[in-house]
Structures are given as C-alpha cells and as structure tokens.
Amino acid sequence: MKLKTIIITGGAGFIGSHVVRLFVNKYPDYKIVNLDKLTYAGNLANLKDIEKKSNYEFLKGDICDAELIQNIFEKYNFDGVIHLAAESHVDRSISNPMEFVKTNVIGTVTLLNAAKHFWKASLDSIPKGNLFYHVSTDEVYGSLGKKGKFKETTSYDPHSPYSSSKASSDHFVRAYHDTFGLPVVISNCSNNYGSFHFPEKLIPLAINNIKNNKPVPVYGKGANVRDWLFVEDHARAIDVIYHKGKVGDTYNIGGNNEWKNIDLIKLLCKVMDEKLGRKKGESAKLITFVKDRAGHDLRYAIDSSKLQKKLKWRPSLKFEKGLKKTVDWYLANEEWLKDVTSGDYQKYYDQQYVIR
C-alpha cells in the first residue's frame, strides 16, 4: 500500500501545530510534511516534541512562491493538502490589507493550481484518493444578531479585510472543485483557544497581561459574543473531516460555548486570581475598556450539527475546564511566552529547512 503523504501548510502556527502533532502521532504510516513561512506567528518551538519523528518533515517556505510549491509537489507527490497557512489577526488586516490578500488569496490559489496540475484534475477525470482540505473561519459569514447560528448554507457577508480575504479563498476552493473537478472540502471554525496561541489574541494576551499586572484591553463595552472552540477539539474535527468528509462539502466546527468578551475576561480574571494566589477581584482591576475595533462584528455562533450528526464529532471540553487547562499551560510555559513576545523564538529557525 502506497505511503500516504500529506502536506500541512502553516503547521508551525497555533492551530496548525496541533493538527501536525495529531497526525504525526496518530498515523505513523503517513508522511507528514509541514510547510511554514515562519512569520511572527509561526514557531518551531511549538513542535519540539515531534520534530525527531521519522514520519515528520519540516520545510520553510512561502505558499505564494509558485516555483517552490511546484518543486515541493513534484518531490513529494502529495496525496492530500491540509491548508491552514493564513494571516489571521483582524487588527493587522485593518492596518495592512494587502498582506492578507497576498497570503490568504494568492497563496491559496497557488496551492490549488499545484494540486490541480499534479493530480491532473478535470471534470472528465476527477482524482480518486486525493483531497484538498481548506481550513477557514466563521468570520466569513459576517455578524449575527441576538438569535440564530451560522449554518453551512449561511450567505457570506464579511466585514473586515481578514474575513474578506478568507471568504475569497473559500470561493476559489469551491470554484476549483466546480470548474476543474478538484476534490476539496472546507471547514469553517469558531474562535480557537488553547496552548501555543500567539499572545496577540484575546485569551493569551489577557493571561500574559494579568500575570504581569498590565492593563487588559477590552474593545468597546465588551458586548461582542464569540463561540469558543478548544484547539485540540478543532484538530480532532479536522482529522475526522479529512478522512470521512464528503468531497465538495462544507462543515462548520464550533464549541457550543458562546461568551460575551467581558464575561470571558471576568472569568479569566477569576481563574488567574486562583492560580496566582491573589485576592478575589484583584486581576479584574486590570480590565481597561478601549475604543472599539472598526467593523467589529457583534456576534458569531456556529451550528455544528451537520458535523456532529454525519461524522460523529463532538467538542470534548466545557469552556470553564478548557480555560483552566489553557491558563495552566501558559503559567507552566513562561519561557515559551517570553520567547515569542521578545522575538527570541527566532533562535529555533534553521536555514537547512529552506528549499531552494
């Protein structure tokens, strides 16, 4: 039986590193190739525990480099692509939209072109045994009111440069399926949290600031609502969808954990008081309300019933338990946090990984 070889893009990032770790450990008969540009949010220290595994290989490279992508596909003859590489921080997309267009749109199309070419995809000859799995976000759906949830059939209505770039990439993936017969699947997930999260995002930022007695910024009045998904549950969902999902389908992945930002931060402050041995309410004094983000969507909520019913996936943790587990990890890994906030994580970069 031919060795299954899968390329995972963005595998040194937050979600990607969890997916890489799961596949490397769970499928020793697979060859997992991790392609990452190693930007500020990509960190090889996230994968120190599996970097010596015989079925794992890391490549440093840019998904926008068409020649590089072609050479990699030719060398490894991939059976599958799990595409996670993306610029993902909304605030950064507001200050630099073109970077998001380049990575999230052009990078995705570059990968699609390579897969189409090497798998010889066409409507007359649809590849069997190959799959292009595109990982997306619930933000493409726009903003919800107080009721309702995003379904796979919800119309797209993105409001930020980030969500617009991801919506565009989703459309290109579907277009390559409909036009060229490329076997694809898409998943749209809610907000992730857990270990190895770069501390520009809400939960790790707040943990780090509380620990160091710095202000904890909350946009507006903290009324924005998000559905929080434990990152290890997301990785499990990707595993299930990759192996059992229907080609051409979309699956929403959510944690069934809706929280107002201010309520989440207050809970986090309570947990941090307990973990740090502080007086009750001490960390909450650090909460600081700041000017709201431009185009800030009010509420996201995912209906993941399709995934749960058809593929039998379920989120494993309630948010309170997952949050405590996350806090424990950050407090136990202060060196990692120090490295990524100072830039010292670059010491893990190694030029031998660069494909020329």
N, C-alpha and C positions, 0 to 999 in steps of 0.2 A: 504494500500500500504506500502510495506516494506521501512523503512527509508534507504535512500541511504547513505552509509558510504564510505568515500574516504580518503586514506592516501596520504598525500603530503610530500615527502621527501625533506629535505633541505629547509623547509618552513620558516626558520628564516634568510635565506640569502637574497641577493639582489632581484633576480627575484622571488624566492620562496615566500618571504613575500608579494609581490604584488599579486601573484596568490592566496595565502591563504586568504588575505584580500578580494579579489574579490569574491571568492567562499563563504566565510562565510557570507558576506553581501548580495550577490545576491541570495543565496539559503538557506534560513533559515530552510528549511525542510531537508537539508543534515546535516550529521555529518562529520565535517572536523577534521581529526587527523593529526597534524603536527609533523613529526619525524625529529629531527635535532641533530647532534652531538655537536653543539655549539663550533665549532672550531673558529679560529680568525675571520672568515668572517660571522659567524652566531651570530645574536644578537637579543635577545628577545625584546629589546627596539624598534625594527622595527615594532613590533606588539602590542604595548601598547594600541592602540585604540580599538583592538578587543579581547584582552585576556580574558575579562569577558563575552563574548558572550556565550550563552547556547549551541550553536551548534559547539563550537570550543574546542579542547583539544590539549595541547602540551605534547609531550613525548621526553625526552632526550635520545638519543641512537645512536649507530653506525650501519649503514646498512651492515657492514661486519660481524656483530655478528649474525651468523645463528640461534643460540638458541633464542636470543632476538627477531629476526624477526619472527620466528615461533610462539613464545608466543604471540606477538602482533597480528599476523594474526588470531590465534586461539581465542583470546579475542574479537576482533572487527568484524571478519567475513567481511572483506572489499569487497565492490562491485568493487572498482576501485583503481588504483595506478596512481598517477602523480609523476613521478620520476625526481626530479631536483637536488638532492644531488650530488655534484661533486666537485673535486678540479679543479679550472678553470683558474688559473693565469699562463700564459706561462712561465714567468721568474722563477717561483717557480718550474715548471715542469723540467726546464733545470737543476736546482740545486738539485732536489730530485725526479727523475722519478718514483721510486718505490712507493712513496706515492700516485701518480696518478694511477698507475697500481692497487694498493690495493683498493682505493675508487671507481674509475671510472669503473674498470673492475670487480673485485671480488665483490664489493658491489652491482653492477647491477645484476650479476649472482645470488647472494644470494637472492635478491628480486624476480628475475624471478623464482627461484626454489620454493620459498614460494607461489607465485601466482599459479604456475603450480600445486603444491600439493593441496592447499586448494580449488582451483577452479576445481580440477580434470580434468585438460585439457588433451586432447588426440585428435588425428586426427579422431577418431571414435566418440568422444563426446566433441565437441567444446563448451565451456561455452557460454551461452547467458546472456547478461546483465552485463558482466564483461569486464573490459578494463585495460590493462597495457599501460600507456602513458609514453613514454620515451622522455625527452627533451634533444636535442643535439645541435650541433653548426655547423656553416658553415665552420669552420676551417678543418673539416674532408675532404673537397673537395680539399684542397691544395691552390695553388696560381694561380690567373688569370693574363693574360697579360692586355693590354690596352683595349681590347674589350671582349664582352661576359659576361654572368652571370651564376651563378650556378643554375642548374635545379635539380629536384629530381632524374633525371637519370644520373647526372654527376658522373663519376667514382671517387672513393675515392683516395686521394693522400696526406695523412697527412705528415707534415714535422717537427712537434715538439712532444716531449713526451706527452704533453697535448692533442693535436689533435689526436695523435695515440691512446691514451687511450680511447678517446671518439669514435673514429672510431671502435675500438674493441668492445666497449659496444653496439654500433649500430648493429654490425654484430651479436652479441649474441642475441639481442632482436629479430631480424629477424629470426635467427635460431630457437628460441623457438616457433615462430609462424609457421614456415615451418615444423619443426620436431614434435612438441608436440601439435599444434593446439591452442597455447595460443593467445587469442585476443589482439593484440598490435596495436599501432600507434606510429609513430615517427615524431618529427618536428625538423628541423634544422634552427636555427635563426642567424641573423647577430648581430653585436655588439650592446649591450643594453646600454642605459644611462637613468638617472633619479635619483629620491630620494633613499636614503638608500644604495647607492653604496659604498662599502668599498674603502677607498681612496688609494688603490694601483693601481687602474686602471686609465687610462689616464685623463678622464674628472674630476672626483672628486679630483684626485691628483693635477691637474693643478689649479683647483679652490682654493684648500687649500693653495697651494704654492704661488699663486698670492696674496691671501688675507694676507699672512704672509711675503710677499716680499722675497720669496725664489726662487731659480732657477727653471725654468720649463723645465724638461728634454724632449728632442725630439730625438728619435732614428735616426741615420744617417743624411739624409738631410730632413727628414720629408715627403718623397715622397710616403710612403705607404698609400694605399687607403682602407678605410673601409666604409661599408654601416651601417648607424646608425639607430637603432630602439628604439623608446621611450618605456620604460619598461612597462608602463600601456597598450600600444597597444599590446605588447607581451602577457601580461596577458589575454587580451581580445581574442587574437588569440588562446591561449591555451584553453580557455573556449569553443570557437566555435569548435575547433578540437575535444576536449574531447566529446562533445555532438553530433556533426554532422559528424565527420570524418569517413572515411571508414576504417574498420578493415583491417590491413595489409598494409595500405598506408603510405606514407611519404609526409609531407607538409613542404615546405620552407617558412620561415617567414622573411620578410625584410622590411625596412623602406623607400626604394626608396630614400635614402639620402647618396650618395657617396661623401666623402670628403677626400682630402689628409690630413694627420695628421698636417702638418704645416699650412694649410689653416684653419683647425678646431681650432688650438691653437690661431692663429691670430684673428679669430672671437671671441673666448672666451676671449682673452685679451681685445678686444674692448668692449665686454659686461661688463666685470669686471671693466673697466675704468668708464663706465657709472654708474654702480651700486655703486661703491665705491667713486664716485665723484673725480676721478683722471684726470689728464691732458691726452688728447688724445695721445696714444702711450706709456704711462708710463709703463703699465703692459707688453707690448711687449719686453721691455728691459730685462725682466727676462728669455726670451727664451734662452735655452742653448742646443746646439747640442751635443749629446753623442754618443759613439761607438754603432754601430748598433747591434741589438739582433741577436744571432746565429740562422740561419734558418728562418729569418724573411720573411714571405710571402709578396709579393708586393701588391696584390690587392684582396679584396673579394667583391663580388657583388651578391646579391640574386635576383633570378627571383621568385617572389611570385604569379605569375599569376594563378597558379593552385588553391591556397588558395582563391584568390580574386574571381575567376570565379565560383568555385564549392561551396564554403562555404560563399561567400559574405562578406568576411572580408576586411577592408581597414585600412591602417595607418591613424590616426586622425590628427597628427601634422606635420607641416613642421619643419625641423631641427632647424632653427633660433628661432622659437617660443618655441619649446621644450627645447632648450638650455637655453633660458632666464628663463623659468619656473624652470629648474633644478638649475640654479645659485641662483634664489630667494629662493629656498628651503634650499640650503646649507647655505646661509647667514642668514636665519631665524632660522637655527637649529645648531648653533655653539656649543651648549652643546653636542649634539649627536656626532658631528665631533670630539670634544675634547675627549669624552669618548672612541670612537673607536680607535683614534690614540694613546691614552695613555694607553689603556688596561683597563680602568675603566669600560668598558661595562660589565666586569665580575660580577659587583655588581648585575646584573639582573639575574644571574644564581641562580637556586634554586634546591637543591638536591631532593626535593619532586617529581620532574619530572622524576627522574631516575627510570626505570623499572628494577627490579632485578629478 
